[in-house]
Amino acid sequence: MLLEGPILSSLLKLAIPIMMANILQAAYQLVDAFWVGRLGGSAVAAVSVSTPVIFLTMAIGIGLAIAGSILIAQFFGAGNQKMVNHVAAQTLLMVISISVILAVIGWLLSPLFLTSLNVAPNVYKGALGFMQISFIGLVFNFSFMVFQSIMRGVGRAVLPVFIVLGTVILNFALDPLFIFGWHFIPAMGVKGAAMATVSTQSLALIIGFVILFRGKHDVHLQLADFKPDYVHIKRAFKIGFPSSIEQSMRAIGMTAMTFLVVRFGTNTVASYGAGSNIMQLIMIPALGLSMSISTLVGQNIGAGNMLRATNIAKLGAFLGFALLAVFGLIAFLFASQIIAFFVPGDIEIIRSGTIFLRTTSVAWGFLGLQMCLIGALRANGNTVIPMILALVSQWVLQFPIAYFLSHYTAMAEHGIWLSFPVSTIITALITLAIYAKGDWKKKQIITKTVDIKIKAEDEMMMDGIEALK
C-alpha cells in the first residue's frame, strides 16, 4: 500500500512498470507487422484496414478497466479487503459479459465493415479472417486489461509486466508458425497473426486468473465473488462508460485528422504518419504517470488522506509537464534527425515531417500536464469531465481549427500541424482550472458502500451476540 513515504518514489514505483507494460503491449503490433510484412502489401493492407475497427471496440474495454482500477484503489486504501475482492470479481464479470457480446456482434458484422470500407478483393479474405479472430480475442484482451487494472489498483504494477513480456516473446515465436505453417500446423496467412496473438493473450489471462484465485498478491478471488451484484455493476459501468467514450473519441478524432491530411498528397500523409508515431511514443511516459497518479490518489482518498492525495496530484502534474517539456525540447532541436530515422533518404518527407514535429513539440509539456491532472480527476470516479475535455479538445478545438486553417488560409497542411499545439495548450489550461477549483476533492464514491458494509457487519455481530444470550 502506497499511503506513506516519499511521493516521488511512490509515483515512479508505479509509473515505470506501467510504461514498460504499455511498451510491451505496443510490441504485439510490431511483432505482427514484422511477420505479416513478409506476406506482401495486400497482407499489410488487410491488417491496416482492420486495426481502426478493433481499436474502437478496445476503447470500451479500456474505459471499463479504468473503472475497476479506480474503485479497487479506493477500497484498498480504505483497508476494505472484502470489497477489493468483490469489486475485482464484479468488474471481471461485467467486462467478460460485454466482451462476449461485442465479440459475437463483431464477428457477424465483419463482412459488412469491410464492404463499407470498399476493401479490394485481394485484401478482403485476409482482412476478414484477421478481423473475426481479433474480435474473438476481445474476451481475453478485455479480461487481461481488467487484471492489469486490478494489480495497478493495489499497487502491484510490476507483476503484469513479466506476464506481458513472456507473451510477447511467445507471440514472436508463434506468428511464423501460424502464418506460414509448420508440419501439422496449416499456413493461415494474415489470419495466423491474429490466431497467435489470441493464443498468447488467452495464456496471459489464465496466468492472471491463477494469481487472483491464489490470493498472494493483495487480491483473493473466490467463485462466490462472481455472483452478480447489479448495484455494483451499474456503478462501475457509470464510471467506466465515459472513459470508453473518451478513448473512442480520441481514436475517431485521429482518423478524422487523417482525412484532412490526405488532401495534401502522399508526402504529407507520410510526414504525418512519421510524426504521429513519435507522438505515440512520448504518450507512453505521460500515460504511465497518469495511471500511477490515479492509483496513488485513489488509495489515499480511500484512506481519508486528502492532503497527501493533493500533493501527489501536484507533484505528478509538475513531473508530467517537466518530463514531456524536455522531450519536446529534444524533439524540436533534433526534429530532422528523428524524422530521417523513420523515413531515411526522402528529403521532402523529412522537411515536412520536421515542420510537423517542431510545431507540435512546443506543446508536449502541456500535454503531460493535462494527462496527469486527468489522472487525478479520475481517481475519485470523475470520468465525465475527462470525457468532456476529450470531446472539446478533438471536436471543438483541434478538428475545426485544422479544417479552417487548411481550407481557408494559405497555411495549407501547416494549419493542420498548428491545430495540435493550440488545442493541446487550451485544453491543458481548462483542465488546470477545473483541477484548481477543487470540486474533485468533494466527491466520494465508496463512503456509502463502506458504511453499508460496516452496518451490515455490525448487525450480524449483534445478531450473533443475541443468539449466544
N, C-alpha and C positions, 0 to 999 in steps of 0.2 A: 504494500500500500504506500502510495507516494504522498503522504499527508504532512511530512516534515522533512527537514534537511534543506540544502541549497536548491533553490528553484531551477537555476541554470542546469545543474547536473541532472535533475529530475526530468527536465524538458528533453535534454539530449539523450538520456537513457531510453526514452520512448521514441523520440523523433528519428534517431539514426536507424533502428530496426525497421521502422515503418518505411523510411526512404529505401532501404535495401529491399524490402518486400515489394515495393512498387517497381523498383528497377527490375527485379526478377520477374514480376508479372509481365512487364513490357518485353522481357526476353522471350516469352511464349510466342508473341507475334513475330519477333525477329527470327526465331528458330524456324517457324512455319514458312516465313518469307524466304529464308535461306534454301530450304529444300524444295519448296514449290517453284522457286525461280528456275530450278533445273528442269522443269517440265515445259518451259517456254512461256511466251507472252500471254497466250489465252488462259493458261492456268493462273498466272499472276492476276489477270483481269477478273477471273472468277472469284478469287479471294477479295479483291478490291471492291467489287460491287456488293458483296455480301456483308462486309465489315460494318458499314454505317447502320444497316438494319439491326444487326446483332448488338451493336453498341447502344442503340437506343433502348432496346429491351434490357440491356445490362444496367442502364441507369436506374431502373426500378429496383433491382437488387441492391445497388449501391445505397440508395436512399433508405430502404428498409433496414439494411445493416447498420446504417448510421443511427437509426432509432434505437436498435438494440444496444449499441455501444454507449449511447447517452444514458439510458436507463440503468444499465449494469454499472456504469461508473458511479452514478449517484447512490445506488443501493450498496455498492461495495464500500464507498466512502462512509456511508451511514452504519456500516458493520452489520447489515442485514443479509446474512448468507443465504437464508431460505429464499428471499426474494431475488437474489442474484441467480440462483439455480432456476427459479421459476421463470424469471424473465428470459434467461438464456434458452430454456426449452420452448417457451411460448413463441419467442422470436423465430427459432428454427422451424417450429410447426407452421407458423404463418408464411414464412418465406418459401418453404418447401411446397406448400399448397399452391401458392401463387405461381411459383416457377413451373409446376406441373401443368397448370392451366395455360401459361404462356408458351410452354414447350409444344403442347398439342395445337394451339392456335397457330403458332409459328410454323410448325411442320405442315399443316394443312394449307396455309396461305403462302408458303414459299414460292410456288409456281406463279401465283398472282403478283407477288412482289417483283419477281424477275421479269415477268411480262410487261409490267408497268414501267420498268426501267429500260425497256427496249434492248435487252441483252442480246448480243449477237449469238447466232446458232452454235458457233464453235465454242462459246463460253458457257452457254446455258446449262448443259449437262453437269459440268464440273461445279458450277456455282450452285446448282440445285442440291447436289449431294453435300457440298460443304455447308450450305445454309441449314439444311434439315438436320444434319448431325450436330451442328453447333447449337441449334435450338434444343435438341435433346440434352446437350451439355449444360444448359441453363440450370437444371436441377442441381447438378454438382457444383457448378460455378457459384450460384447464389448461396448455396448452403455453406460453402467454404468461406465466402465473404463474411457470413454471419459468424463462423468460427473465429475468423481473424478479428472481427469486431468484439467478440466476447473476450478473447485473450487481451485485446487492447484495453477493454473496459476495466479489467482487473490488473492492468499494468504489466502484463506478460507479453510484450510485443515481439520478443526475440524468438520464441518457440515457432510461430508460423514461418519465420524466415528460413529455418532449416528445412521445413517441410516443402516450401516452395522451391528452394534450391535443389532439393532432391528430385522433385517432379520435373523441373526444367531440364536437368541433366538426362532424366529418363525420357523426356519428350524428344530431346535431340537424338536419342538412340532409336526410339520407336518411329519417328517420322519417316526415315528412309525405308523401314520395313513395311509400313502400311502404304506408303506412296508408290514404291517401286516393286513391292512384293519380295518374298523370300521363302523358298521351299513351300511349305503348306499355307503360307500367308499370301492371299491373292493381291495383285497390284490394284490399288484403288484410286490412284491418281490424287487429284485435289481432295477428294473425299477422305483419303487416307490421312491427310494432315489433321482434319477435324477429328477423325477417329483416335489418332494418337493423343491429341490434346484432351479429349473427353476421357480417355483411359487413365491418363495421369491425374486428371482432376478428380476422378472418382476414387483413385487410390489416396489422394490427399485428404478427401472427405472422410474416408474410412479411418485414417490415422487420427483425424480431428475428433471423430466420434469416440474412438477408443480413449483418447486423452480426456474428453469431457466425462465419460462414464467411469473412468478410473478415479477421478476426483483428486488428483495430486497437484493440481495447478489452480487452486482457489475457486474452481467450479466443479461441482459434483452432480451430474445429472442422473436421474432415475426415470424409469418408464412412467411412473405416476406423474412426473412433472409435465408430461406431454398431453395430459387430459386437457382438452380445450378450455381456455379461460377467455371467453369472448370479451369481457370487460378490458382485460389487458391487451388483447389483440387489437381491439378498436383503438385503444390509446396509442399503442405502438404504431399502428397504421396512420393515425392522425399526425404523429410526429414524423414518420418516415416518408409519407407521400409527398409533402412539399419538397423534401430533399431529392426525391425521384424526379419531380418536375424540374427542379433546379438543374440537375445533371442533364436531363433531356434537352432543356432549352439551350444549354451550352453547346451540346453536340449539334443541334439543329442550327444554332447560330453560326458555328464554324462552317457548316455545309452551305448556308446562305451566303457567307462571305466568299466561298469558293466560286459561286455562280457570278459574283461581281468581278472576280479576278479573271475568270475565263475570257471575258470580253476583250482583254488586252493581250491575248496571244499566249503561245506556249512558253516563251521565255519568262513572262511574268508569272505564269502558273508555277513554273519550276522554281522561281525565286521565292514565291510564297510558300511552296512546299518545303524548301530547304529551311527557310526562316521559321516556319511553323514547327518543324521538327525540333529545332533548337529551343523554341519556347516551351515545347512539351517537356524537354529535359529539365529546364530550370523550374518548371512547375513541381517537379518531384520533391525537392527540399522544402518548398513552400507548403505542399500538401502534407508532407511529413510533420512539419511544425504545427500546421493547423489541426491535424488529428491528435497530436500529442497534447496540444493546448486543450482541446475538447475533453480528453480523458482526465487530465490533471485538474482542470477547473471543475469538471463534473464530480470527481471524487471529493474535492474539498467543499463543494456546495453540499453534497450529501452528508459530509461530516459537520456541516454548520460553520465552516471556517471561511466566511465570505471575504475576509481581509486577504488571506493567502490566495484565494481564488482570483481576486482582483489583481494582486501583484503578479501572479502567473500570467494573466492576460496582458498586462502592461509590458512585462519583460519579453513575452513571446512576440508581441506586436513589434517592439523595438528590434528584436533579433531578426524577425522576418523582413522588416524594412531594410536593415543594415546588410543582411546577407544577400538579398536579391539586388540591392543597390550596387554592391561590389561586383556581383555577376554582370549587372548591366554595364558598369564602367569597363570591365574587361571586354565584354561583347562590343561595346562602342569603339574601343581602341583597336581591337583585332578583328573587326567585322569581316573584312575581305578575306583574311586568312581562314576564318571559321567557315565561311560560305564555300571557299575553294576546297576545303577538306571534304565537303559533301558533294560538290559539283566541280571536280577538278578540270581545268582546261577550257572551260566555256566562259570567255571573258564577259559576254553580255549578261549572262545569268549572275555571274559573280558581282558585276557592277550593280545590277538591280537588287540583288539579294543583300548587298552591303547597305544600300539605302534603306531597305526594309528593316534590317537588323538594327541599324543605328537609330532609326526613327522610333522603333518600339522599345528598345533597351533603356531609353531615358526614363521610362515609367515602371520598370521592373520592381524598384523599391516599393512603389505604391501598391503594386500587385501583391507583394509579400505582406505588406501592412493589412490590406483588405482581407486576404485569406486567413491570416492569423486572428484578426478580430472576429471574423465569421466563425472561426473555431470556438471562440469564447462565447459568442451568442448562441451557438448550437448547444453548448454544454448544459444549458438549462432548459433544453427542449424547445427553444425558439427557432424552429426551422422555417417558419413562414417568412420572416424578414430576409434571411439569405436567399430564399426563392424569389422574393420581390426584387431584391438587389440584382439577381442574375437576369431577371426579365428586363429591368431598367437598363442594365449595362449592355445587354445584347440588342434589345429591340427598340428602346427609347433613345439610346445614345449611339452605340457603335454602328449598327447597320444603317440607320438614317443618315448619319454623318458621312459614312463611307459612300453611300449611294449618291448623296448630294454633291460631295466634293469630286467624285469620279465622273459624274454625268454632267454637272452644270458649272464646272470650273475648268480651268486649264491644267489643273493638277493631275488629272488622269489617275493612273494607279497609285501615285504618291498620296492622293486623297484617301485611298483605302488604307495605306500604311499609317497615315496620320490619325485615322479614327481609333486605332488601338491605344496609343498613349492618352489621347483626350478622354475616351470613355473610361479607361483604367483609373486615371487621376481623379476624375469627377466621382466615380463610384467609390473609390477609396475614401475620399473626403466625406461623402454621405455616410459610409459605414462608420467612420470615426465619430461623426456627430451622433449617430444612433447609439454607439457604444458609450460615448461620454455622457449622454443623457441618463444612463444608468438603469433604465427600466428592466433590462435583462437580469438584474440582480434581485428583482422583486418576485419573479415568477417561480413557483415551487411545483415540481411535477411528481414528487414522491411522498410529500408530507402526509397527504390524506391516506395513501395506501399504507404507509408505515403506521399511522395512528390506528387505522382499522385493524391491522395485523396485531399490534400490541394489545388493542382492546379485546380482540378475539382470544388471544393467548391468556389474558388476564381472566376472562370469563371461564375459559377451560380450567384454569388453575383454581378458581373459586368453586367451580362445579366439583372438582376433584376433592377439595377440602370438605365440602358439604357431604360428599359421598362417604368420606372417611369418618365423619361425625356420625 
